[in-house]
Amino acid sequence: MSGNFISELLQSITDRGRELLAKARREEDVSPLGLARLAGDLLTRRGEATGVALAEDVLTRYGQLTAEGRCDFLLQLAHEFGPDRIALERAIETYRKDTSELNALRLHEAAEPRRQELIRRLNQAPGGTAALVHMREDLFKHERDKPELKALDADFRHLFSSWFNRGFLVLRKIDWNTPANILEKIIRYEAVHEIQNWDDLRRRIEPSDRRCFAFFHPRLGDEPLIFVEVALTQDIPDAIAPLLASERHIIKGAQANTAVFYSISNCQEGLRGISFGNFLIKQVVEELRREWPKLSTFVTLSPVPDFARWLDGELAAETSLLPQDMRQALAELKGGSKVAPPEHLRKPLLAAAALYFTQGKTAKGGPRDSVARFHLGNGARLERINWQGDLSKKGLAQAHGLMVNYLYELDEIEANHEAFADRGEIITSGDVRQLLKRKGGLRPASETAVG
């Protein structure tokens, strides 16, 4: 009997013993601290099979923790699974002495938080990708009160950005022949215009002048990441109700010249901040033009989800973007509206909205409106602000009934995107510019007029 065989046998027995001890320890300790120790064990594993089993065990036990326990575990990851400080300091010192490409690579590797390798290993477990997406959802619930979780979120975002890049996404057309379990998710995930029932869903996806497309990822199975609903029309719409009406005139796709993206819904909260929408719109445009080459106009009919809140703030503030006469005219809207604003408020309300889009900013200096950031960042232009575009309860509460068209002019998308990304320019149409031409001359310095 060879020495190698005996050595391998003893090693096998030792490994098995360690596995049994680890299993016993896992069964006894299901606390967040105990789970963190298991995560540490996973990082030291070299065997693929045992690593996968341990990863599955970690995720299963994480799912059994209370909400408070999950938060405590995430805090353990944030505090205890950063970079190896000693190895990092050595790598820094080595690079200072010799700034070679090899030493730069070693420094980069030493600087990577151990959390990232842990997340990679957890991803190897069956259903690991979906479990990690849900884990990031849990993180979002506590990030505001626990700022130390921001580092952990940065790790998730870094890895998800590569795992969910365009090369892995699969575009599927959603129609009445799509499996029922996916259609149920489309109903549940619709975030812009609620789908009332199965009949309502059918009206949105079955007629010849309606389309729906969704992105999927192989590791998430039948879970959509994002989907867009499209109406084929003969003009640019200014209101949502006619598009969603139960009884309307249906046209053939070949008769349409305009494709309207009237609802885009992200489905996975845990993938917030991971961009899919720009890829989705571009590919859907390609699919639609392939089916109907005569389509020439691609436009949205979009909500304005934060306008009413912004307007309340401007009306209450001592100093405001709004001129005094506009504030006086709109004072009756302070606190929101449950009915359509009266006609005499049309001009001041549309002018206020134009200021909101062109001058309302976040703390980082970008457009305050999240939908505007999305479409302008994708190369669209702010085409039109629509009076009484959405008179639903939600539309009145969020935007006093206003809706917006963003136009995707195919020959100008790249230039518009660069203007917005590089210089912060908000590309607007002549119609929007006219709303800003009030007595006293209101024109934002960063606005660029088109048309």
QUICOR-V283746 format. One record per residue. N is the residue number from 0. RES is the residue in one letter. PSI is psi in radians with two decimals (999 if undefined). OMEGA is omega as a letter, one per 30 degrees, with the letter a starting at -180 (NA if undefined). D_LAST is the distance of its C-alpha to the last C-alpha in whole Angstrom. Layout:
n	res	psi	omega	d_last
N	RES	PSI	OMEGA	D_LAST
N	RES	PSI	OMEGA	D_LAST
//
This chain:
n	res	psi	omega	d_last
0	M	2.20	a	88
1	S	2.70	l	86
2	G	-0.59	l	85
3	N	-0.71	a	81
4	F	-0.80	a	81
5	I	-0.72	l	83
6	S	-0.77	l	80
7	E	-0.64	l	78
8	L	-0.78	l	80
9	L	-0.70	l	80
10	Q	-0.69	l	76
11	S	-0.74	l	75
12	I	-0.74	l	78
13	T	-0.82	l	76
14	D	-0.73	a	73
15	R	-0.69	l	74
16	G	-0.73	l	76
17	R	-0.68	l	73
18	E	-0.75	a	70
19	L	-0.70	l	73
20	L	-0.74	l	73
21	A	-0.71	l	69
22	K	-0.75	l	69
23	A	-0.74	l	72
24	R	-0.69	a	70
25	R	-0.70	a	67
26	E	-0.50	a	69
27	E	-0.57	a	70
28	D	1.84	l	67
29	V	0.36	l	64
30	S	2.85	l	63
31	P	-0.67	l	59
32	L	-0.74	l	62
33	G	-0.68	l	63
34	L	-0.61	l	60
35	A	-0.65	l	59
36	R	-0.68	l	62
37	L	-0.72	l	62
38	A	-0.68	l	58
39	G	-0.70	l	60
40	D	-0.72	a	63
41	L	-0.66	a	60
42	L	-0.45	a	58
43	T	-0.12	a	62
44	R	2.48	l	62
45	R	-0.47	l	63
46	G	2.30	a	64
47	E	-0.78	a	61
48	A	-0.82	a	62
49	T	-0.59	l	64
50	G	-0.75	l	60
51	V	-0.74	l	58
52	A	-0.72	l	61
53	L	-0.67	l	61
54	A	-0.77	l	57
55	E	-0.69	l	57
56	D	-0.76	l	60
57	V	-0.82	a	58
58	L	-0.67	l	55
59	T	-0.79	a	57
60	R	-0.57	l	59
61	Y	-0.73	l	56
62	G	-0.34	a	55
63	Q	-0.18	l	58
64	L	2.71	l	58
65	T	2.96	l	57
66	A	-0.71	l	53
67	E	-0.70	l	55
68	G	-0.66	l	57
69	R	-0.73	l	53
70	C	-0.76	l	52
71	D	-0.69	l	55
72	F	-0.76	l	55
73	L	-0.64	l	51
74	L	-0.63	l	53
75	Q	-0.75	l	55
76	L	-0.73	a	53
77	A	-0.67	a	51
78	H	-0.66	a	54
79	E	-0.13	a	56
80	F	0.63	l	54
81	G	-2.88	l	52
82	P	2.69	l	53
83	D	1.84	a	57
84	R	-0.72	a	57
85	I	-0.82	l	60
86	A	-0.63	a	59
87	L	-0.77	l	55
88	E	-0.70	l	57
89	R	-0.74	a	59
90	A	-0.66	l	56
91	I	-0.80	a	55
92	E	-0.71	l	58
93	T	-0.72	a	58
94	Y	-0.61	l	55
95	R	-0.64	a	55
96	K	-0.53	a	58
97	D	1.81	a	57
98	T	0.84	l	53
99	S	2.85	l	53
100	E	-0.65	a	51
101	L	-0.76	l	53
102	N	-0.55	l	54
103	A	-0.71	l	50
104	L	-0.76	l	50
105	R	-0.64	l	53
106	L	-0.74	l	52
107	H	-0.77	a	49
108	E	-0.69	a	51
109	A	-0.51	a	53
110	A	-0.27	a	50
111	E	2.22	l	49
112	P	2.50	l	50
113	R	-0.36	l	53
114	R	-0.65	a	51
115	Q	-0.72	l	48
116	E	-0.62	l	51
117	L	-0.80	l	53
118	I	-0.70	l	49
119	R	-0.75	a	50
120	R	-0.66	l	53
121	L	-0.55	a	52
122	N	-0.30	a	50
123	Q	-0.30	a	53
124	A	2.63	l	54
125	P	2.23	a	54
126	G	0.25	a	51
127	G	-0.69	a	50
128	T	-0.83	l	46
129	A	-0.70	l	46
130	A	-0.66	l	48
131	L	-0.62	l	47
132	V	-0.74	l	43
133	H	-0.57	l	45
134	M	-0.68	l	47
135	R	-0.56	l	44
136	E	-0.76	l	43
137	D	-0.69	l	46
138	L	-0.73	a	45
139	F	-0.52	a	42
140	K	-0.38	a	44
141	H	-0.10	a	46
142	E	-0.62	a	44
143	R	-0.71	a	43
144	D	-0.33	a	47
145	K	1.37	a	48
146	P	-0.36	l	45
147	E	-0.25	l	48
148	L	-0.19	a	46
149	K	-0.62	l	43
150	A	-0.71	l	45
151	L	-0.71	l	46
152	D	-0.65	l	42
153	A	-0.63	l	41
154	D	-0.79	l	44
155	F	-0.84	a	42
156	R	-0.70	l	39
157	H	-0.81	a	40
158	L	-0.75	a	42
159	F	-0.58	a	40
160	S	-0.56	l	37
161	S	-0.66	a	39
162	W	-0.52	a	40
163	F	0.56	l	37
164	N	2.94	a	35
165	R	-0.55	a	33
166	G	-0.37	a	36
167	F	-0.15	a	38
168	L	2.52	a	36
169	V	2.17	l	36
170	L	2.25	l	34
171	R	2.44	l	35
172	K	2.30	l	34
173	I	2.07	l	36
174	D	-3.00	a	37
175	W	-0.22	l	40
176	N	-0.07	l	42
177	T	2.46	l	41
178	P	2.51	a	45
179	A	-0.60	a	45
180	N	-0.55	l	45
181	I	-0.73	l	42
182	L	-0.66	l	41
183	E	-0.65	l	42
184	K	-0.60	l	41
185	I	-0.74	l	37
186	I	-0.80	a	38
187	R	-0.66	a	40
188	Y	-0.20	l	37
189	E	2.08	a	34
190	A	-0.12	a	32
191	V	-0.97	l	29
192	H	1.83	a	31
193	E	2.35	l	34
194	I	2.06	a	36
195	Q	-0.71	a	39
196	N	-3.04	a	41
197	W	-0.63	l	42
198	D	-0.71	l	41
199	D	-0.76	l	37
200	L	-0.77	a	37
201	R	-0.67	l	38
202	R	-0.42	a	35
203	R	-0.33	a	33
204	I	-0.29	a	34
205	E	-0.68	a	36
206	P	2.78	a	34
207	S	-0.35	a	32
208	D	0.42	l	29
209	R	2.51	l	29
210	R	2.69	l	30
211	C	2.35	l	31
212	F	2.57	l	31
213	A	2.62	l	33
214	F	2.42	l	34
215	F	2.82	l	37
216	H	2.38	a	40
217	P	-0.57	a	43
218	R	-0.14	l	45
219	L	0.10	l	44
220	G	-2.16	a	45
221	D	0.32	l	43
222	E	1.95	l	41
223	P	2.57	l	38
224	L	-0.74	a	35
225	I	2.57	l	32
226	F	2.73	a	31
227	V	2.40	l	28
228	E	2.37	a	28
229	V	2.36	l	25
230	A	2.32	l	25
231	L	2.15	a	24
232	T	3.11	l	22
233	Q	0.10	l	21
234	D	3.04	l	18
235	I	2.09	a	16
236	P	2.65	l	19
237	D	0.08	l	19
238	A	2.60	a	22
239	I	-0.53	a	25
240	A	-0.79	l	28
241	P	-0.53	l	27
242	L	-0.54	a	27
243	L	0.02	a	30
244	A	2.46	l	32
245	S	-0.54	l	35
246	E	1.96	a	35
247	R	2.87	l	32
248	H	2.11	a	31
249	I	2.27	l	31
250	I	2.82	l	30
251	K	2.58	a	30
252	G	-0.62	a	28
253	A	-0.33	l	28
254	Q	-0.21	a	26
255	A	2.60	l	23
256	N	-0.07	a	20
257	T	2.34	l	19
258	A	2.16	a	20
259	V	2.05	l	20
260	F	1.75	a	22
261	Y	-0.09	l	23
262	S	2.16	l	26
263	I	2.10	a	27
264	S	2.18	l	30
265	N	2.41	a	32
266	C	-0.44	a	36
267	Q	1.85	a	38
268	E	-0.58	a	38
269	G	-0.16	l	40
270	L	0.33	l	37
271	R	2.34	l	35
272	G	-0.14	l	32
273	I	2.06	a	33
274	S	2.12	l	30
275	F	-0.51	a	29
276	G	-0.70	a	26
277	N	-0.71	l	24
278	F	-0.70	a	27
279	L	-0.88	a	27
280	I	-0.80	a	23
281	K	-0.75	a	23
282	Q	-0.63	l	26
283	V	-0.70	l	26
284	V	-0.76	l	23
285	E	-0.75	l	25
286	E	-0.75	a	28
287	L	-0.71	a	26
288	R	-0.53	l	24
289	R	-0.66	a	28
290	E	-0.68	a	29
291	W	1.55	a	26
292	P	-0.35	a	25
293	K	-0.10	l	23
294	L	2.21	a	21
295	S	-0.29	a	17
296	T	2.26	l	15
297	F	2.02	a	16
298	V	2.75	l	16
299	T	2.87	l	18
300	L	1.73	a	19
301	S	2.62	l	21
302	P	2.95	l	23
303	V	1.37	a	23
304	P	-0.34	a	26
305	D	0.10	a	27
306	F	-0.81	a	25
307	A	-0.69	l	28
308	R	-0.75	l	30
309	W	-0.76	a	28
310	L	-0.72	l	28
311	D	-0.77	a	32
312	G	-0.72	l	32
313	E	-0.65	l	30
314	L	-0.49	a	32
315	A	-0.33	a	35
316	A	2.64	l	34
317	E	-0.73	l	36
318	T	2.47	a	32
319	S	2.73	l	29
320	L	-0.36	a	25
321	L	2.33	l	25
322	P	2.74	a	26
323	Q	-0.70	a	30
324	D	-0.57	l	29
325	M	-0.67	l	26
326	R	-0.71	l	29
327	Q	-0.73	a	32
328	A	-0.61	a	29
329	L	0.06	a	29
330	A	-0.57	a	33
331	E	-0.20	l	34
332	L	-0.10	a	32
333	K	2.30	a	34
334	G	0.03	l	36
335	G	3.01	l	33
336	S	2.47	l	33
337	K	-0.08	l	35
338	V	2.86	a	34
339	A	2.32	l	30
340	P	2.54	a	29
341	P	2.77	a	30
342	E	-0.57	a	27
343	H	-0.18	l	28
344	L	0.02	a	26
345	R	-0.98	a	23
346	K	-0.87	a	21
347	P	-0.59	a	23
348	L	-0.74	l	23
349	L	-0.67	l	19
350	A	-0.69	l	18
351	A	-0.69	l	21
352	A	-0.68	l	19
353	A	-0.69	l	16
354	L	-0.70	l	19
355	Y	-0.81	a	20
356	F	-0.60	a	18
357	T	-0.38	a	17
358	Q	-0.31	l	20
359	G	2.10	a	23
360	K	2.70	l	24
361	T	3.07	l	27
362	A	-0.46	a	30
363	K	-0.04	l	29
364	G	-0.02	l	26
365	G	2.98	l	23
366	P	2.40	a	21
367	R	-0.61	a	24
368	D	2.13	a	23
369	S	-0.65	l	24
370	V	-0.67	l	22
371	A	-0.77	l	19
372	R	-0.71	a	21
373	F	-0.95	a	22
374	H	-0.71	l	18
375	L	-0.66	l	16
376	G	-0.42	l	19
377	N	-0.03	l	19
378	G	0.17	l	16
379	A	2.95	l	14
380	R	2.63	l	11
381	L	1.86	a	11
382	E	-0.79	a	10
383	R	2.47	l	12
384	I	2.17	a	15
385	N	2.12	l	18
386	W	2.27	l	21
387	Q	0.79	l	24
388	G	-0.48	a	23
389	D	1.78	a	26
390	L	0.31	l	29
391	S	2.90	l	31
392	K	-0.74	l	34
393	K	-0.77	a	32
394	G	-0.66	l	28
395	L	-0.71	a	30
396	A	-0.66	a	32
397	Q	-0.63	a	29
398	A	0.33	a	26
399	H	0.55	l	27
400	G	-0.08	a	26
401	L	2.58	l	22
402	M	2.95	a	20
403	V	2.53	l	17
404	N	2.20	l	15
405	Y	2.25	a	14
406	L	2.26	l	12
407	Y	1.63	l	14
408	E	1.88	a	12
409	L	-0.63	a	15
410	D	-0.18	a	14
411	E	-0.03	a	12
412	I	-0.83	a	15
413	E	-0.78	a	17
414	A	-0.71	l	15
415	N	-0.74	l	14
416	H	-0.80	a	17
417	E	-0.68	l	19
418	A	-0.70	a	16
419	F	-0.82	a	17
420	A	-0.71	a	21
421	D	-0.62	a	22
422	R	0.00	l	20
423	G	0.30	a	19
424	E	2.34	l	16
425	I	1.90	a	14
426	I	2.14	a	10
427	T	2.80	l	8
428	S	3.00	l	6
429	G	-0.61	l	5
430	D	-0.77	a	8
431	V	-0.68	l	10
432	R	-0.66	a	10
433	Q	-0.60	l	11
434	L	-0.44	a	14
435	L	-0.18	a	15
436	K	1.29	l	15
437	R	2.99	l	19
438	K	2.22	a	22
439	G	-0.23	l	23
440	G	1.43	l	19
441	L	2.03	l	18
442	R	1.94	a	16
443	P	2.46	a	17
444	A	-0.53	a	18
445	S	0.05	a	17
446	E	2.42	l	13
447	T	2.19	a	10
448	A	2.44	l	7
449	V	2.31	l	4
450	G	999	NA	0
//
